[in-house]
Amino acid sequence: MEIATVSSEAQDQHIRRIKPEAVKMATMASLFLGIHTPVSAPQRTLLESFGIADRRVHTVRMVGTSEAVGETSYRFPVKQGIALGTEMQGVVVPTARPVEPGSSQTIEQIEEDWGISCKRKPPLAIEQIEDDWGISCKRKTSLTASCYAAVERREAIATALPVAQQRIRHMATVERRSAIAAALPAAVERLQLMTLEDDPMFLDEAAALQAAAFPLSEDELVLKTKTFLFFNQGIDKPSLLAEDFAFMGPVVGGDGGLPKAEFLAAVGGFKLKDAFPDLNPRFHHFRADPLDPGRVWFTSQASGTDLGGLFGAAPTNKTFETPPQACSVKFDERGLVVKFTIGHVMERSIGNTGGLGGIFGPLYAIGRPFPFPEAQPWKPSKRYRLFQFLGSVISRRSQ
């Protein structure tokens, strides 16, 4: 249906010359026509004359053509309505449609929704529409700006997201590779250690002892060794010694060692318990030799104090502590001792005997050493010192 457009002055003149009753009837008819025009000041006066003083009413309906009125069934006579419609054509009458504050509509949506035309005032600003048509579009600008900003942020995020995801995946890959690279040496070492027990450099002691087939077990051999030591290394019970017994130290006894009779006379003559009443050899770590059947190895780290004097000398009241020494007792198949070895220092920097073991160590610690080089702490010879010097020169030149 076409909208009849007239100027506000023409409408005011037309309204003043029509009868009030006709205006009321036209108003009732216009409620069904849906044609909207703005409410001007004179029209608001007319609305107030109809008893419609609600300022929220910002639109009115314009009476259409007589044909439009005639096509609609009303509760008043059609002929009267047609005549009235013809009389009132182009007149603006009020409706009860309220404003929708905070609208964010565009100008085109405002036109469509409110049934108005903004083309008569090109260009028409939103503020002019608000003032002229009595509607509120204030929320449009702020919402549109925030909407644009949100859209821009979303577009930026959408653009950056694949790159960020790729970077995250790359970082995760780098971290995994770094972790693998860091853990790889330990993993390789663990794999290598899995074959440790099977490496031929480590002797299978149990298998070797079993293969030796010695008549006495390891436990029996250890017990016999402790028995021998308990009886003062056989001095107090010579029957524990075989006739071919030999005593051997790093120096004492020579190549073949001291025979049984010489051992009993020499070692028994020292009377170490009289000179060192608190003597404690501290024997420990007894084990059968898997490569020499019948031999038991053990360790001694002796200590004592010179309280009785040795070889008739006055006591010094000095204490000695020897380094750990490897000792052994070897048995024949009958269980008799055939060899006794002592004094082989395992770590010469331990103790206060100058790295000496056997009887030489305690004598040196109390200040009564024997007067020969073997009874003194080790010192490198001139030839050995020359050899070391030449070796250091060659090493520096090779670098």
QUIMOJO-V801426 format. One record per pair of residues at least 12 apart in sequence whose C-alpha atoms are under 8 Angstrom apart, sorted by the first residue. I is the first residue (numbers start at 0). J is the second residue. D is the distance in whole Angstrom. If there is no record, write none. Layout:
((I | J | D) (I | J | D))
This chain:
((0 | 63 | 8) (0 | 67 | 8) (1 | 63 | 8) (2 | 34 | 7) (2 | 61 | 8) (2 | 63 | 7) (2 | 89 | 8) (3 | 61 | 8) (3 | 63 | 7) (3 | 88 | 7) (3 | 89 | 5) (4 | 89 | 6) (5 | 89 | 7) (7 | 39 | 7) (10 | 89 | 8) (10 | 90 | 6) (10 | 91 | 7) (11 | 41 | 7) (11 | 42 | 8) (13 | 90 | 7) (14 | 90 | 7) (21 | 83 | 7) (21 | 87 | 8) (22 | 87 | 8) (22 | 92 | 8) (23 | 49 | 8) (24 | 80 | 8) (24 | 83 | 7) (25 | 62 | 7) (25 | 80 | 8) (25 | 83 | 6) (25 | 84 | 7) (25 | 87 | 7) (25 | 92 | 7) (26 | 62 | 8) (26 | 92 | 5) (26 | 93 | 7) (26 | 94 | 8) (28 | 62 | 8) (28 | 68 | 7) (28 | 73 | 8) (28 | 80 | 7) (28 | 84 | 8) (29 | 60 | 6) (29 | 61 | 6) (29 | 62 | 5) (29 | 63 | 8) (29 | 92 | 7) (30 | 60 | 7) (30 | 94 | 6) (32 | 60 | 7) (32 | 61 | 8) (32 | 62 | 7) (32 | 63 | 7) (32 | 67 | 8) (32 | 68 | 8) (33 | 60 | 6) (33 | 61 | 8) (33 | 114 | 8) (34 | 59 | 8) (34 | 60 | 5) (34 | 61 | 5) (34 | 62 | 7) (34 | 63 | 8) (34 | 114 | 6) (35 | 58 | 6) (35 | 59 | 5) (35 | 60 | 5) (35 | 61 | 6) (35 | 113 | 6) (35 | 114 | 5) (35 | 115 | 6) (36 | 58 | 6) (36 | 59 | 6) (36 | 60 | 6) (36 | 61 | 7) (36 | 91 | 7) (36 | 114 | 7) (36 | 115 | 6) (37 | 57 | 7) (37 | 58 | 5) (37 | 59 | 7) (37 | 115 | 8) (37 | 131 | 7) (37 | 132 | 5) (37 | 133 | 8) (38 | 57 | 6) (38 | 58 | 6) (38 | 59 | 6) (38 | 132 | 7) (38 | 133 | 8) (39 | 131 | 8) (42 | 91 | 8) (42 | 92 | 8) (46 | 92 | 8) (46 | 93 | 6) (55 | 97 | 6) (55 | 98 | 6) (56 | 93 | 8) (56 | 94 | 7) (56 | 95 | 6) (56 | 96 | 6) (56 | 97 | 5) (56 | 98 | 7) (57 | 96 | 8) (57 | 97 | 7) (57 | 98 | 6) (57 | 132 | 7) (57 | 133 | 5) (57 | 134 | 7) (58 | 93 | 7) (58 | 94 | 7) (58 | 96 | 7) (58 | 113 | 8) (58 | 132 | 8) (58 | 133 | 8) (59 | 91 | 6) (59 | 92 | 5) (59 | 93 | 4) (59 | 94 | 5) (59 | 95 | 8) (60 | 91 | 6) (60 | 92 | 5) (60 | 93 | 6) (60 | 94 | 6) (61 | 88 | 8) (61 | 89 | 6) (61 | 90 | 6) (61 | 91 | 4) (61 | 92 | 6) (62 | 84 | 7) (62 | 87 | 6) (62 | 88 | 5) (62 | 89 | 6) (62 | 90 | 6) (62 | 91 | 7) (62 | 92 | 7) (63 | 84 | 7) (63 | 88 | 6) (63 | 89 | 7) (64 | 84 | 6) (64 | 85 | 6) (64 | 88 | 6) (65 | 80 | 8) (65 | 81 | 5) (65 | 82 | 7) (65 | 83 | 8) (65 | 84 | 5) (65 | 85 | 5) (65 | 88 | 8) (66 | 81 | 7) (68 | 80 | 7) (68 | 81 | 6) (68 | 84 | 6) (69 | 81 | 6) (98 | 133 | 8) (98 | 134 | 6) (98 | 135 | 8) (99 | 134 | 7) (99 | 135 | 7) (100 | 134 | 7) (100 | 135 | 5) (100 | 136 | 7) (101 | 135 | 6) (101 | 136 | 6) (101 | 137 | 6) (101 | 138 | 5) (101 | 139 | 8) (102 | 135 | 6) (102 | 136 | 5) (102 | 137 | 7) (102 | 138 | 6) (102 | 139 | 6) (103 | 136 | 6) (103 | 137 | 7) (103 | 138 | 5) (103 | 139 | 4) (103 | 140 | 8) (103 | 142 | 7) (103 | 143 | 8) (104 | 136 | 7) (104 | 139 | 6) (105 | 139 | 8) (106 | 125 | 7) (204 | 289 | 6) (205 | 289 | 8) (207 | 289 | 5) (207 | 290 | 7) (208 | 288 | 8) (208 | 289 | 5) (208 | 290 | 8) (208 | 292 | 7) (211 | 289 | 8) (211 | 292 | 6) (213 | 292 | 6) (213 | 293 | 7) (213 | 332 | 7) (214 | 332 | 6) (215 | 293 | 7) (215 | 332 | 7) (215 | 334 | 8) (217 | 286 | 7) (217 | 287 | 6) (220 | 287 | 7) (220 | 293 | 7) (220 | 294 | 8) (220 | 295 | 7) (220 | 330 | 8) (220 | 334 | 8) (221 | 285 | 6) (221 | 286 | 7) (221 | 287 | 7) (221 | 295 | 7) (223 | 334 | 8) (224 | 295 | 7) (224 | 328 | 6) (227 | 239 | 7) (234 | 263 | 6) (234 | 267 | 6) (239 | 335 | 6) (239 | 336 | 6) (240 | 259 | 7) (240 | 335 | 6) (240 | 336 | 5) (240 | 337 | 6) (241 | 259 | 8) (241 | 335 | 5) (241 | 336 | 6) (241 | 337 | 5) (242 | 259 | 7) (242 | 337 | 8) (243 | 258 | 7) (243 | 259 | 7) (243 | 337 | 6) (244 | 258 | 6) (244 | 259 | 5) (244 | 336 | 6) (244 | 337 | 4) (244 | 338 | 5) (244 | 339 | 8) (245 | 257 | 5) (245 | 258 | 5) (245 | 259 | 6) (245 | 262 | 8) (245 | 337 | 6) (245 | 338 | 5) (245 | 339 | 6) (246 | 258 | 7) (246 | 259 | 7) (246 | 262 | 6) (246 | 338 | 6) (246 | 339 | 5) (246 | 340 | 6) (247 | 338 | 8) (247 | 339 | 6) (247 | 340 | 5) (247 | 341 | 7) (248 | 340 | 6) (248 | 341 | 5) (248 | 342 | 6) (248 | 343 | 7) (248 | 357 | 7) (249 | 341 | 8) (249 | 342 | 6) (249 | 343 | 6) (250 | 373 | 7) (269 | 309 | 8) (269 | 310 | 8) (271 | 309 | 8) (273 | 307 | 6) (273 | 308 | 8) (273 | 309 | 8) (274 | 305 | 6) (274 | 306 | 6) (274 | 307 | 4) (274 | 308 | 5) (274 | 309 | 5) (274 | 314 | 8) (275 | 303 | 6) (275 | 304 | 5) (275 | 305 | 5) (275 | 306 | 6) (275 | 307 | 6) (275 | 308 | 8) (276 | 303 | 7) (276 | 304 | 7) (276 | 305 | 8) (276 | 306 | 7) (276 | 307 | 7) (277 | 302 | 8) (277 | 303 | 5) (277 | 304 | 6) (278 | 301 | 7) (278 | 302 | 6) (278 | 303 | 4) (278 | 304 | 7) (279 | 301 | 6) (279 | 302 | 6) (279 | 303 | 6) (280 | 299 | 6) (280 | 300 | 6) (280 | 301 | 4) (280 | 302 | 6) (281 | 299 | 6) (281 | 300 | 6) (281 | 301 | 6) (281 | 302 | 8) (282 | 297 | 7) (282 | 298 | 6) (282 | 299 | 5) (282 | 300 | 7) (283 | 297 | 6) (283 | 298 | 5) (283 | 299 | 6) (284 | 296 | 8) (284 | 297 | 5) (284 | 298 | 6) (285 | 297 | 4) (285 | 298 | 7) (293 | 329 | 6) (293 | 330 | 5) (293 | 331 | 6) (293 | 332 | 7) (294 | 327 | 7) (294 | 328 | 6) (294 | 329 | 4) (294 | 330 | 6) (295 | 327 | 6) (295 | 328 | 5) (295 | 329 | 6) (296 | 325 | 7) (296 | 326 | 6) (296 | 327 | 4) (296 | 328 | 7) (297 | 325 | 6) (297 | 326 | 5) (297 | 327 | 6) (298 | 323 | 6) (298 | 324 | 6) (298 | 325 | 5) (298 | 326 | 6) (299 | 323 | 6) (299 | 324 | 5) (299 | 325 | 7) (299 | 326 | 7) (300 | 320 | 7) (300 | 321 | 6) (300 | 322 | 6) (300 | 323 | 5) (300 | 324 | 6) (301 | 320 | 6) (301 | 321 | 5) (301 | 322 | 8) (301 | 323 | 8) (302 | 318 | 7) (302 | 319 | 5) (302 | 320 | 4) (302 | 321 | 6) (303 | 318 | 6) (303 | 319 | 6) (303 | 320 | 7) (304 | 316 | 6) (304 | 317 | 5) (304 | 318 | 4) (304 | 319 | 6) (305 | 317 | 5) (305 | 318 | 6) (305 | 365 | 7) (315 | 365 | 7) (317 | 364 | 8) (317 | 365 | 5) (318 | 364 | 7) (318 | 365 | 7) (319 | 350 | 8) (319 | 351 | 6) (319 | 352 | 7) (319 | 360 | 8) (319 | 361 | 6) (319 | 364 | 6) (319 | 365 | 7) (320 | 350 | 5) (320 | 351 | 6) (320 | 352 | 7) (320 | 361 | 7) (321 | 349 | 7) (321 | 350 | 5) (321 | 351 | 6) (321 | 352 | 6) (321 | 354 | 8) (321 | 355 | 7) (321 | 356 | 6) (321 | 360 | 6) (321 | 361 | 7) (322 | 344 | 6) (322 | 345 | 7) (322 | 346 | 6) (322 | 347 | 6) (322 | 348 | 7) (322 | 349 | 5) (322 | 350 | 5) (322 | 351 | 8) (322 | 352 | 8) (322 | 354 | 7) (322 | 355 | 8) (322 | 356 | 7) (323 | 344 | 6) (323 | 345 | 6) (323 | 346 | 6) (323 | 349 | 7) (324 | 341 | 7) (324 | 342 | 5) (324 | 343 | 5) (324 | 344 | 4) (324 | 345 | 5) (324 | 346 | 8) (324 | 356 | 7) (325 | 341 | 6) (325 | 342 | 7) (325 | 343 | 5) (325 | 344 | 6) (325 | 345 | 7) (326 | 339 | 8) (326 | 340 | 5) (326 | 341 | 4) (326 | 342 | 7) (326 | 343 | 7) (327 | 339 | 6) (327 | 340 | 5) (327 | 341 | 7) (328 | 340 | 7) (341 | 357 | 6) (342 | 355 | 8) (342 | 356 | 5) (342 | 357 | 4) (343 | 356 | 7) (343 | 357 | 8) (344 | 356 | 6) (351 | 364 | 6) (352 | 364 | 5) (352 | 376 | 8) (353 | 375 | 8) (353 | 376 | 5) (353 | 377 | 8) (354 | 376 | 6) (354 | 377 | 8) (355 | 374 | 8) (355 | 375 | 8) (355 | 376 | 6) (359 | 374 | 5) (359 | 375 | 8) (360 | 374 | 8) (363 | 375 | 7))
